[in-house]
Amino acid sequence: MRGYSNILAQVYWHAPQFWPIAVVAAVILLGAVVILYPAQLRLVPWPWRMVLPALRVTAVLALVAALLKPVILRQASAEERGAVLILVDRSRSMGIVDNARTSAQLVALADALGKLPPKVRSDAPTALAADLERLRTSAANVRGAQEDLDYARVSGRDIEVRQKRLKALADVYAQSASGLAEKAAALPRAEELAKRLSDLAHVPDTASRDAWRGKVPEQIAAAVAAVATFGDNADSELYESNADVRSACDAIAANTRFSLVEQALLRPGGVVASAGKDAEVRGYSLAGDVTPLELMHGNQVASSLNTTPDGDESKLTEGIVRAIGGMPVRAVVLFSDGRQVGGDPTIVSGLTPLGVPVFTVSAAAAEPPRDVSFASVSVPSSVFAGQSIRVKAELRHNGFDDVPLQLHCTVGNEQQVRTITLRDNKPATAEFTFRMSAEGEQKVHLEFPALTIDAKDPRKSEDPAKVAHKSEDPRKAEASTDNNEVDRWVKVVHDPMKVLLVAGAPTWDYQYLKKTLARLSGLSELKLTDIVLDPANPHLYLSTKDIRGQDVVVLFDVPVAACDAARWGAIEHVAHVTGGSVIIVAGDAPLPIQENSGNILARELLPFKPTFKPVWKTWPGNEPSFHFVPTADAESMELFKLPSEGRGNEPDAAARRWEQLPGCFRFLQLPEVHDANFKTEARALMVEEESRLPVLTEMRLDGWAGRAFFLGLDETWRWRFKAGERDQEHFWRQLIQHASENPYFKHDGPLALDADKVSAAPGEIINVRARINEEIPPP
């Protein structure tokens, strides 16, 4: 009958060198017990006579065990050790082809995947790289021995021992360095590598601490770089000279990142087959969710992963935790290109208490792929019918230099094309302007054709036609064409923007603004109502209903007596309820402030307390010299992007553009708007250049749907002296546009409804707003 053994546990002795002492002590103590205890226990009854000697013997055995320090370990079962989790990123970025890999990188990748004929690729570079890492450790040991010797000299102890140890370690380093130099000398076409390794053989004196801290590490780093270059050159030569290797590499070059991961996992002798020899292997794919992967069919490795990289998200860290799910796990192996989209990037720290090691394998090449894609697209979400929109697109690109690209933008039946040139991997931008006449949801479609390039040396081609051409070689094309087009939506509201101008006197600023808006009204971009009050009887006779229906109300120097309480209430209604804006422009007439009258402007629409009495600050000289600039927070707004000199309406990025405008004689001095006790929602948009006092403010109070603006300046007409109407008209048009905000898309009598997005992805949050234009709407 054949026997068997079942090992329950193993005993390890941590101090076996003490066994002679333990044996001698045990013999002495046991002898003492045998000799001394019988005489002392003669009168004790027989069953109890052996108790004390037994306890003494037990104590002796415990002392022996304490000297030997035994540790008993039980081998964990396969179930207790847990499974090996293999996680595969399933996001869309895993579906692209890394087309920027060099021929040497392709050879190395093909060799790792077992695609090359046996022993066709030299392993000398790999062996040399491993030897250099060991040499780096040896040099570090020498530096450590130098520090130990310094400490020994300070303490005056073990100096000779430390000196011998330092010399021994230096000899080990010298022997290893000489061996490397001999290996390099035997390699063909390795002159540079041989030189670098021979430099290592010149070992500095052990007393030269600076050399071991600086020169030696630098020499090792240079040798490592030389080995990498030698390996790349050898692989490149192998690619060019061996047709079988070239064919295997060309096939690998056309594979996506996901396909390469699939081959690494499922090929014979691959990751799944190797890990499955002594552990359970479980697979999951990660995107926005975690999905099981069938890596094994019985005892056989699966032939494919049976999934595709189609995920819009890549929640890697969250996916690792969800895949573990509390089960016993031995290790986690993650295959990904490293791009996390969505999820919490810090959640992986929760793995640490579990003691689960996570090994990451990059599925992407070291260099980013050659590709062109949309970095950003700027389109207004909604406009009034008849208005024009500006579409701004920014492209990111890599690997395409001096390549012309035609960007197409289509809105409805109108298409515009801009030709831009991609240079130096810097973002390329293009702008389009469309007049939106048709109401409803309008799609803005941008696209550019797929690009290919001469991958050998694109910079040498001066003819653009020779640079951008079609090719079947994936290494000469874009990594992906899925990102060559985007769609955006614009909501075009049927009713044009309604603007009300009320002036206490026909000032120059009022007249120029009226002229500008009247021209836009003639183009159906807005509906203008303009009123100049009679100086003899300054009263606004417009009905409260007509006032409430406005999107923007501009008050030029309007005295408080011009409106009764109902009309001031209607003006407030525009900013408070309907989501419009009120722009108050100061002038010669006193501001509509009455401390005890309960006037609505004194309480709500002005950015300062009713007790404050602003005054005009006038320039004392003969030439107007007050200049105004946007604040740091507002300078990026379209409102302050003045047209550039001689280039139509293209925005100028120079901040000094505002400083170059003609000066003004006066401005209304306002207090600081950042008052902790009063209307903290107010913010300055434009300030006087020297004093930094605000002259244009914007304010939205809690619960208000719209905003209130205040302009303490009535001489913007002076900006026309140098450039004509260009700068002043741009400022006022953009201020009205900015004040109008986004119009409501759908109207039904007094009800209005709008959503910030026309279309949304599943699970995406959209903001919906509604308003009632009448205080007491009909049932």
ZAMARGU-4260 file (C-alpha; in steps of 0.2 Angstrom, whole numbers, plus 5000, padded with zeros to 4 digits):
<rodrens>
0) 5000/5000/5000 | 5007/5017/4995 | 5008/5030/5008 | 5006/5049/5007 | 5010/5064/5018
5) 4999/5079/5021 | 5009/5094/5026 | 4999/5104/5038 | 5013/5117/5043 | 5031/5120/5042
10) 5043/5125/5056 | 5057/5138/5053 | 5071/5142/5065 | 5076/5160/5065 | 5091/5157/5076
15) 5098/5140/5072 | 5116/5146/5076 | 5112/5145/5095 | 5108/5126/5095 | 5124/5121/5104
20) 5120/5133/5118 | 5102/5127/5118 | 5108/5109/5119 | 5121/5112/5133 | 5108/5122/5143
25) 5095/5108/5141 | 5107/5095/5147 | 5113/5104/5162 | 5095/5109/5168 | 5088/5092/5165
30) 5102/5084/5175 | 5099/5096/5189 | 5081/5091/5189 | 5085/5072/5189 | 5098/5074/5203
35) 5089/5087/5215 | 5071/5083/5214 | 5069/5065/5220 | 5076/5069/5237 | 5065/5084/5239
40) 5049/5075/5234 | 5051/5059/5244 | 5036/5063/5255 | 5024/5068/5241 | 5011/5055/5235
45) 5016/5046/5219 | 5004/5054/5207 | 5009/5072/5212 | 5027/5068/5213 | 5030/5070/5195
50) 5021/5087/5193 | 5035/5099/5198 | 5048/5090/5188 | 5037/5090/5173 | 5034/5108/5175
55) 5053/5111/5176 | 5056/5101/5161 | 5043/5111/5151 | 5051/5127/5156 | 5068/5120/5150
60) 5060/5116/5133 | 5052/5133/5132 | 5069/5141/5135 | 5077/5130/5122 | 5064/5135/5110
65) 5066/5154/5114 | 5084/5153/5110 | 5081/5145/5093 | 5066/5156/5089 | 5054/5144/5080
70) 5041/5150/5068 | 5027/5139/5062 | 5019/5143/5045 | 5005/5135/5037 | 5004/5135/5018
75) 4989/5144/5011 | 4978/5135/5000 | 4975/5141/4982 | 4958/5147/4987 | 4965/5157/5001
80) 4979/5165/4991 | 4965/5171/4979 | 4964/5173/4960 | 4974/5184/4948 | 4963/5197/4941
85) 4967/5203/4923 | 4959/5219/4919 | 4958/5226/4901 | 4954/5244/4897 | 4939/5244/4885
90) 4938/5263/4881 | 4938/5270/4864 | 4956/5276/4865 | 4961/5257/4865 | 4955/5256/4848
95) 4968/5267/4839 | 4983/5262/4830 | 5000/5268/4837 | 5007/5274/4820 | 5022/5283/4827
100) 5032/5267/4832 | 5049/5265/4824 | 5055/5249/4816 | 5066/5245/4831 | 5051/5247/4842
105) 5041/5236/4831 | 5054/5222/4831 | 5055/5223/4850 | 5036/5222/4851 | 5035/5207/4838
110) 5048/5198/4848 | 5039/5200/4864 | 5023/5193/4856 | 5032/5178/4849 | 5030/5183/4831
115) 5048/5182/4826 | 5058/5167/4820 | 5067/5158/4835 | 5084/5166/4839 | 5084/5178/4825
120) 5085/5193/4837 | 5101/5196/4847 | 5099/5196/4866 | 5115/5205/4869 | 5107/5222/4872
125) 5096/5215/4885 | 5110/5206/4894 | 5121/5221/4894 | 5106/5232/4901 | 5104/5219/4915
130) 5123/5220/4918 | 5123/5239/4919 | 5109/5239/4932 | 5119/5227/4943 | 5134/5239/4940
135) 5123/5253/4945 | 5119/5244/4962 | 5138/5240/4964 | 5143/5258/4962 | 5129/5263/4975
140) 5137/5250/4987 | 5154/5259/4985 | 5146/5276/4989 | 5138/5268/5004 | 5154/5260/5010
145) 5163/5277/5008 | 5150/5285/5020 | 5152/5271/5032 | 5171/5274/5032 | 5168/5292/5036
150) 5157/5288/5051 | 5170/5276/5057 | 5184/5289/5056 | 5173/5301/5066 | 5169/5288/5079
155) 5186/5281/5079 | 5180/5263/5078 | 5182/5249/5065 | 5191/5260/5053 | 5202/5246/5046
160) 5187/5234/5044 | 5178/5248/5034 | 5193/5251/5023 | 5194/5233/5018 | 5175/5232/5015
165) 5177/5248/5004 | 5191/5241/4994 | 5182/5224/4992 | 5167/5233/4985 | 5177/5244/4973
170) 5186/5228/4967 | 5169/5220/4963 | 5164/5236/4953 | 5180/5236/4944 | 5179/5217/4939
175) 5161/5220/4933 | 5166/5235/4923 | 5180/5226/4915 | 5169/5212/4910 | 5157/5223/4902
180) 5170/5232/4892 | 5176/5214/4885 | 5158/5210/4880 | 5156/5226/4871 | 5173/5224/4862
185) 5167/5207/4855 | 5151/5215/4847 | 5150/5220/4829 | 5148/5238/4824 | 5148/5244/4842
190) 5161/5257/4843 | 5152/5270/4853 | 5145/5257/4865 | 5163/5250/4867 | 5169/5267/4871
195) 5156/5270/4884 | 5159/5254/4892 | 5178/5255/4892 | 5176/5272/4901 | 5168/5262/4915
200) 5183/5251/4917 | 5193/5267/4922 | 5189/5265/4941 | 5192/5281/4951 | 5201/5280/4967
205) 5191/5275/4982 | 5196/5291/4991 | 5188/5301/4977 | 5170/5304/4984 | 5165/5317/4971
210) 5170/5305/4957 | 5159/5291/4964 | 5145/5303/4967 | 5145/5312/4950 | 5157/5305/4937
215) 5153/5286/4939 | 5134/5288/4939 | 5135/5299/4923 | 5146/5286/4915 | 5134/5272/4919
220) 5119/5283/4912 | 5129/5286/4896 | 5132/5268/4894 | 5114/5263/4897 | 5109/5276/4883
225) 5123/5268/4872 | 5116/5251/4875 | 5098/5257/4870 | 5105/5265/4854 | 5115/5249/4850
230) 5099/5239/4852 | 5088/5250/4842 | 5101/5250/4828 | 5102/5232/4828 | 5083/5230/4828
235) 5082/5242/4814 | 5095/5233/4804 | 5086/5217/4807 | 5070/5224/4801 | 5078/5230/4784
240) 5088/5215/4781 | 5076/5201/4786 | 5060/5199/4775 | 5052/5188/4788 | 5055/5200/4802
245) 5049/5214/4791 | 5033/5205/4787 | 5029/5201/4805 | 5033/5219/4811 | 5022/5226/4797
250) 5008/5215/4803 | 5010/5221/4821 | 5010/5239/4815 | 4992/5238/4809 | 4986/5232/4826
255) 4976/5242/4838 | 4981/5244/4856 | 4967/5232/4861 | 4972/5219/4848 | 4990/5219/4855
260) 4983/5217/4872 | 4972/5202/4866 | 4987/5194/4858 | 4998/5196/4873 | 4985/5188/4884
265) 4979/5174/4874 | 4994/5168/4863 | 5002/5151/4867 | 5013/5154/4882 | 5005/5171/4885
270) 5000/5180/4901 | 4984/5169/4904 | 4993/5153/4900 | 5007/5157/4912 | 4997/5164/4926
275) 4985/5149/4925 | 4997/5136/4929 | 4996/5139/4948 | 4982/5151/4951 | 4964/5155/4946
280) 4963/5168/4933 | 4949/5180/4931 | 4946/5193/4918 | 4936/5209/4917 | 4935/5223/4905
285) 4934/5241/4911 | 4926/5256/4904 | 4912/5266/4912 | 4907/5249/4920 | 4915/5232/4924
290) 4911/5217/4913 | 4918/5199/4915 | 4929/5192/4902 | 4930/5174/4897 | 4948/5171/4897
295) 4947/5152/4899 | 4935/5139/4891 | 4938/5124/4902 | 4956/5120/4903 | 4959/5129/4886
300) 4964/5148/4884 | 4950/5157/4874 | 4954/5162/4856 | 4947/5180/4858 | 4941/5192/4871
305) 4924/5194/4863 | 4923/5212/4866 | 4927/5228/4858 | 4935/5245/4864 | 4919/5255/4863
310) 4918/5263/4880 | 4915/5282/4881 | 4923/5282/4899 | 4938/5274/4907 | 4936/5273/4925
315) 4952/5264/4929 | 4954/5266/4948 | 4936/5264/4951 | 4935/5249/4940 | 4949/5240/4950
320) 4940/5242/4966 | 4924/5236/4959 | 4932/5221/4950 | 4940/5215/4967 | 4923/5217/4975
325) 4929/5209/4992 | 4935/5193/4985 | 4952/5186/4989 | 4964/5192/4976 | 4982/5187/4974
330) 4987/5201/4961 | 4979/5213/4949 | 4986/5215/4931 | 4979/5230/4922 | 4982/5233/4903
335) 4978/5251/4898 | 4984/5265/4888 | 4984/5275/4904 | 4970/5288/4899 | 4957/5289/4914
340) 4941/5298/4908 | 4928/5300/4922 | 4929/5293/4939 | 4939/5297/4955 | 4958/5296/4952
345) 4961/5294/4970 | 4950/5279/4974 | 4964/5267/4970 | 4972/5271/4987 | 4958/5261/4995
350) 4968/5245/4988 | 4982/5248/5000 | 4974/5240/5016 | 4970/5225/5006 | 4988/5221/5002
355) 4984/5218/4984 | 4998/5222/4972 | 4993/5231/4956 | 5004/5228/4940 | 5001/5240/4926
360) 5005/5236/4908 | 5005/5250/4895 | 4996/5246/4879 | 5001/5263/4871 | 5018/5267/4863
365) 5030/5278/4871 | 5027/5292/4858 | 5010/5299/4855 | 5002/5293/4839 | 5001/5304/4823
370) 4984/5311/4824 | 4973/5326/4821 | 4958/5330/4832 | 4947/5343/4839 | 4953/5351/4855
375) 4939/5362/4857 | 4924/5370/4848 | 4916/5386/4854 | 4898/5389/4848 | 4884/5399/4857
380) 4871/5388/4864 | 4856/5400/4858 | 4854/5416/4848 | 4839/5426/4842 | 4834/5424/4824
385) 4843/5435/4812 | 4858/5436/4823 | 4875/5430/4818 | 4885/5417/4827 | 4904/5414/4828
390) 4911/5396/4827 | 4928/5394/4833 | 4937/5377/4832 | 4954/5373/4839 | 4963/5357/4832
395) 4977/5348/4842 | 4989/5338/4831 | 5005/5327/4833 | 5016/5321/4819 | 5010/5333/4805
400) 5021/5347/4801 | 5018/5360/4788 | 5003/5350/4782 | 4988/5360/4775 | 4971/5355/4781
405) 4954/5360/4775 | 4942/5363/4789 | 4923/5362/4783 | 4909/5370/4794 | 4891/5367/4789
410) 4876/5376/4796 | 4860/5371/4787 | 4863/5373/4768 | 4878/5384/4770 | 4895/5378/4771
415) 4911/5387/4773 | 4929/5381/4772 | 4945/5387/4780 | 4963/5381/4775 | 4975/5381/4790
420) 4992/5374/4791 | 4998/5362/4805 | 5015/5367/4812 | 5026/5363/4826 | 5013/5353/4836
425) 5005/5369/4841 | 4986/5371/4841 | 4978/5377/4825 | 4962/5388/4825 | 4949/5393/4813
430) 4934/5404/4814 | 4917/5404/4805 | 4903/5417/4805 | 4885/5412/4800 | 4869/5422/4800
435) 4856/5412/4809 | 4839/5415/4800 | 4830/5399/4802 | 4822/5396/4819 | 4823/5380/4828
440) 4837/5368/4832 | 4851/5371/4820 | 4866/5358/4819 | 4884/5365/4817 | 4894/5351/4809
445) 4913/5353/4808 | 4924/5340/4799 | 4941/5338/4790 | 4947/5325/4778 | 4958/5311/4784
450) 4976/5315/4782 | 4991/5304/4777 | 5009/5309/4777 | 5026/5304/4770 | 5032/5295/4786
455) 5050/5295/4781 | 5054/5313/4781 | 5039/5325/4780 | 5049/5341/4784 | 5059/5339/4768
460) 5044/5341/4756 | 5040/5358/4751 | 5026/5354/4740 | 5010/5353/4751 | 5002/5341/4738
465) 5017/5329/4741 | 5014/5330/4760 | 4996/5326/4761 | 4992/5311/4751 | 4982/5295/4753
470) 4992/5279/4758 | 4987/5262/4763 | 5001/5261/4776 | 4993/5264/4793 | 5010/5271/4799
475) 5007/5286/4787 | 4989/5289/4791 | 4980/5296/4806 | 4978/5285/4821 | 4960/5287/4820
480) 4947/5296/4809 | 4933/5295/4822 | 4938/5311/4829 | 4939/5321/4813 | 4921/5327/4814
485) 4910/5335/4828 | 4892/5341/4829 | 4886/5355/4840 | 4868/5362/4841 | 4862/5380/4842
490) 4845/5385/4847 | 4838/5399/4836 | 4824/5408/4844 | 4810/5415/4832 | 4807/5432/4841
495) 4822/5444/4839 | 4830/5451/4854 | 4820/5466/4860 | 4830/5481/4866 | 4823/5497/4874
500) 4834/5513/4874 | 4828/5527/4885 | 4838/5544/4885 | 4835/5559/4896 | 4844/5569/4883
505) 4851/5564/4865 | 4869/5562/4870 | 4882/5557/4858 | 4884/5539/4866 | 4865/5537/4864
510) 4864/5543/4846 | 4879/5532/4841 | 4871/5517/4850 | 4854/5520/4842 | 4862/5521/4825
515) 4871/5504/4827 | 4855/5495/4834 | 4844/5503/4821 | 4855/5495/4807 | 4854/5478/4816
520) 4835/5481/4818 | 4834/5483/4799 | 4843/5467/4797 | 4830/5458/4808 | 4844/5454/4821
525) 4834/5464/4835 | 4819/5474/4838 | 4823/5491/4844 | 4812/5503/4854 | 4821/5520/4857
530) 4814/5535/4867 | 4821/5552/4870 | 4812/5560/4885 | 4805/5578/4883 | 4816/5590/4894
535) 4801/5600/4898 | 4791/5585/4903 | 4803/5570/4906 | 4790/5556/4908 | 4791/5538/4901
540) 4774/5534/4894 | 4778/5517/4888 | 4766/5504/4895 | 4772/5492/4909 | 4768/5477/4898
545) 4779/5483/4884 | 4793/5487/4897 | 4792/5469/4904 | 4793/5461/4887 | 4810/5468/4884
550) 4826/5458/4884 | 4838/5473/4887 | 4834/5490/4894 | 4847/5504/4892 | 4844/5520/4902
555) 4855/5535/4897 | 4854/5548/4910 | 4836/5545/4915 | 4830/5556/4930 | 4820/5548/4944
560) 4805/5558/4939 | 4804/5550/4922 | 4795/5534/4928 | 4782/5531/4941 | 4783/5517/4954
565) 4774/5505/4942 | 4786/5508/4927 | 4801/5507/4939 | 4794/5491/4945 | 4792/5485/4927
570) 4810/5489/4924 | 4815/5479/4939 | 4804/5465/4933 | 4815/5463/4917 | 4830/5459/4928
575) 4821/5450/4942 | 4809/5439/4933 | 4810/5438/4914 | 4829/5435/4914 | 4834/5451/4904
580) 4846/5465/4909 | 4845/5483/4914 | 4860/5494/4909 | 4861/5511/4918 | 4872/5524/4910
585) 4877/5539/4921 | 4875/5557/4914 | 4873/5575/4919 | 4856/5572/4928 | 4856/5566/4946
590) 4856/5548/4947 | 4839/5541/4951 | 4842/5539/4970 | 4830/5545/4983 | 4835/5539/5001
595) 4818/5539/5008 | 4807/5537/4993 | 4808/5518/4992 | 4814/5520/4974 | 4818/5503/4966
600) 4834/5508/4959 | 4841/5514/4975 | 4838/5497/4983 | 4842/5485/4969 | 4849/5490/4952
605) 4863/5501/4958 | 4880/5493/4964 | 4882/5505/4979 | 4872/5509/4994 | 4859/5523/4993
610) 4869/5533/5005 | 4884/5534/4994 | 4884/5550/4983 | 4896/5546/4967 | 4904/5561/4959
615) 4912/5564/4943 | 4931/5565/4942 | 4937/5577/4929 | 4954/5578/4920 | 4962/5595/4924
620) 4972/5596/4908 | 4967/5602/4891 | 4969/5584/4883 | 4957/5570/4889 | 4969/5557/4898
625) 4958/5545/4907 | 4960/5527/4900 | 4950/5512/4904 | 4955/5494/4904 | 4946/5477/4908
630) 4949/5468/4924 | 4959/5453/4924 | 4944/5442/4927 | 4935/5450/4912 | 4948/5453/4899
635) 4945/5436/4891 | 4926/5440/4888 | 4921/5444/4870 | 4915/5460/4876 | 4933/5466/4878
640) 4941/5458/4863 | 4942/5474/4852 | 4945/5472/4833 | 4963/5472/4827 | 4970/5486/4817
645) 4968/5483/4799 | 4961/5465/4801 | 4943/5467/4801 | 4934/5460/4816 | 4947/5447/4820
650) 4950/5448/4839 | 4967/5455/4845 | 4975/5446/4860 | 4986/5461/4865 | 4980/5468/4882
655) 4987/5485/4877 | 4974/5487/4864 | 4962/5496/4877 | 4976/5507/4883 | 4978/5513/4865
660) 4960/5520/4864 | 4958/5539/4865 | 4956/5546/4882 | 4941/5553/4891 | 4939/5569/4902
665) 4929/5562/4916 | 4921/5546/4924 | 4910/5543/4938 | 4919/5538/4954 | 4911/5522/4961
670) 4916/5513/4977 | 4924/5496/4978 | 4910/5484/4973 | 4917/5470/4984 | 4908/5475/5000
675) 4906/5461/5012 | 4890/5469/5019 | 4882/5475/5003 | 4879/5465/4986 | 4894/5454/4985
680) 4887/5448/4968 | 4893/5464/4960 | 4909/5463/4951 | 4919/5476/4941 | 4921/5472/4922
685) 4931/5488/4918 | 4941/5500/4928 | 4950/5517/4926 | 4969/5512/4922 | 4977/5523/4935
690) 4966/5522/4950 | 4958/5505/4946 | 4941/5512/4951 | 4927/5503/4943 | 4917/5511/4929
695) 4908/5496/4922 | 4900/5484/4934 | 4889/5468/4933 | 4877/5462/4946 | 4865/5448/4949
700) 4856/5447/4966 | 4850/5431/4974 | 4834/5425/4966 | 4836/5436/4951 | 4834/5428/4934
705) 4843/5443/4925 | 4857/5455/4929 | 4860/5474/4931 | 4874/5484/4923 | 4881/5501/4928
710) 4892/5512/4917 | 4900/5527/4925 | 4906/5534/4908 | 4897/5545/4895 | 4911/5548/4883
715) 4914/5532/4873 | 4911/5542/4858 | 4929/5549/4859 | 4935/5531/4855 | 4929/5535/4837
720) 4943/5548/4834 | 4957/5536/4828 | 4948/5521/4821 | 4930/5528/4817 | 4916/5518/4823
725) 4925/5501/4824 | 4930/5501/4843 | 4915/5510/4850 | 4902/5500/4840 | 4911/5484/4845
730) 4910/5488/4863 | 4891/5493/4863 | 4886/5478/4852 | 4895/5466/4863 | 4889/5474/4879
735) 4871/5472/4872 | 4874/5454/4867 | 4882/5450/4883 | 4868/5458/4893 | 4854/5448/4883
740) 4861/5431/4890 | 4853/5416/4882 | 4836/5418/4876 | 4822/5406/4880 | 4819/5394/4866
745) 4801/5389/4868 | 4786/5402/4871 | 4768/5398/4874 | 4759/5414/4879 | 4766/5421/4895
750) 4776/5405/4898 | 4794/5402/4892 | 4805/5386/4893 | 4823/5382/4889 | 4836/5369/4892
755) 4855/5371/4891 | 4857/5357/4878 | 4847/5351/4863 | 4853/5333/4865 | 4861/5324/4879
760) 4869/5307/4882 | 4861/5294/4894 | 4864/5299/4912 | 4870/5316/4907 | 4863/5331/4918
765) 4854/5345/4909 | 4849/5362/4916 | 4831/5367/4913 | 4824/5385/4916 | 4807/5392/4915
770) 4799/5409/4917 | 4782/5418/4918 | 4781/5435/4909 | 4766/5441/4918 | 4763/5443/4936
775) 4746/5435/4936 | 4746/5423/4921 | 4729/5417/4914 | 4723/5400/4919
</rodrens>
